[in-house]
Structure formats: structure tokens, C-alpha cells
Amino acid sequence: MNPHLQDAVASLSRIVLGKDRQLRLALSCLLARGHLLVEDLPGMGKTTVALALARVLGLTHHRVQFTSDLLPADILGVSIYETASGNFRFHPGPVFTQLLLADEINRASPKTQSALLEAMAEEQVSIDGQTRALPQPFFVVATQNPSDQVGVFALPESQLDRFLMRISMGYPAAAAERALLTEPERRDLLLGLAPSLTPEALIELQREVQQVRTAPALIDYILALVHHTRAHPALQHGLSPRAALALRHAAQAWALIDGRGSVIPEDVQAVFAAVATHRLQARSAGTAPSAQDILAAVAIP
């Protein structure tokens, strides 16, 4: 494993205990130049993961608490008339950062949620007839509560598709939870967390991800998985070409973290659930195949 990545994984594991797989998925997502959605019950460490990623990767970050009365201008910024100069001056919103933590994103209205679409897709925002580039690298790490919670709005499919991965933290193991109760508060540990990377080093690692070899047989495997979802009778829609690209990029990033220069089928399998499940919609409740069902149904080349 790359020494800097090894140090990053170790630092993240000291903050978020017993969640090594979720942390590796989150890191793979950012290395693949994707945006991350963390879904779980309140109090499961979703926000801690996002803040730890920002600190370990050495990124500037802003946090926006999404609420029902949040407006697009509260995220993107607004032009204000200044009497002294007689001109409008643009005041950038919190989206002008390297890592935007969209906390509880599904508590905002769909109109406000959609304000992030251009930023996530093009790494720019268009306001008042002007297009403004966002800092590089740029990521959105969003948290959301389960759909059965009070006061939430379901994310539109177009918004969900902009997230390369969706992960869930889950309850901690008994030993990890005991450590949480006996060790210093995670927020105090976060303050003393030193960066393992710089933004420039992260951009270079993203370039290395693109160089990880994906053999033709692996491309065939990814396509077979994608085509299986499109033909599955229980699914309303299968995975899109964008999802296929996301699967490849995520597998390349997973391989890089393992220190390999080529993708193997296990890399695809490791990231498949995080990349695919939030993009699949069942025809009726309770009938959607699990990620493991899909992987089991498609032969490895």
C-alpha cells in the first residue's frame, strides 16, 4: 500500500473505530473523484467520518446543516448591492471549498438539494449569468437519515446518481463501543488529527487511480453485472453507463489502496454494493435483489 494511504487509513481508523471496510470505501470514493453519501440513523458517526476525511486528506471544508427552510443561495452564494461602489458584489457560499459536508441532506427540499447538481457534476456553479469554478479537488460528502425518519425528503434519482457511493456505518462492535465510552471524545481527537496527505498529493493519487489497469476480461465482468441488473424482472431500471464507469473507477481505487497496479474481480465485488444499490429501484416493495444476489448470479471471468 502507498505509505501515505496507509497512514491515512490508520489515522481514520483511530477516529472511527471498528469500521475499516466503510473507511476504505469512503477513501476509495474520493480517490475515484466521486462524491460520497453516508446513510444511517442519527448518532452513528456519519458526520465524524466526513470531518475525519477532510482533516486526514488536508482539505479545506465547510459544513452546511440542511433544513427545510434552507435556500439554494445559502449554499451557492449571493450577489449583494454595495452602495459605496454602486455595484453588485458576489459573496461565495460554503460550496466554494474542497470538501463540502452536506449534513442531513434529505431534510432540505428537493429544490435546495438540486442546487448541488451542477457543482457535483461539473465542479462549477452558475450564478447571475457567470460560471465560477470550484476549488480543486472538490467533493461532496453528504449524510442522510433513513427515509422513515420524520421530516425528510427523498433524494431524487438524479441527485442519488451523482453520488459515486452510498455507505452505511451500522452499530459498532462491542469492543469498539466500549472504547468510545472510555476513550477521549472523538471531537477532541479530531482537533489533534494531523493531515496524512495534501490536496496536491491527493490529486496525484487520483491520476494514479486512472492508470490502474483494467483487463478486457474485467471490463466484460463489469458489463455482465450491469446488463444483469437491466434484465432483472424485479428491477424497474438497471444500472446506467455512468454507474458502469463509477464501478470501474471505484474498483481501480480499491486496487490502488491495496498496492496493486491492476484490477481483480475481488476489487469489483468489494465496491459493488456501495456503487450499485442506491441506483437500483425495485418494481415493488421488498422484491429488489441484494448486491450479493447479483454478484452470485454473474460468473467471474
Secondary structure, 3 states (H helix, E strand, C coil): CCHHHHHHHHHHHHHCCCCHHHHHHHHHHHHCCCEEEEECCCCCCHHHHHHHHHHHCCCCEEEEECCCCCCHHHHHEEEEEECCCCEEEEEECCCCCCEEEEECHHHCCHHHHHHHHHHHHHCEEEECCEEEECCCCCEEEEEECCCCCCCCCCCCHHHHCCEEEEECCCCCCHHHHHHHHHCCCHHHHHHCCCCCCCHHHHHHHHHHHHHCECCHHHHHHHHHHHHHHHHCCCEEECCCHHHHHHHHHHHHHHHHHCCCCECCHHHHHHHHHHHHHHHCEECCCCCCCCHHHHHHHCCCC
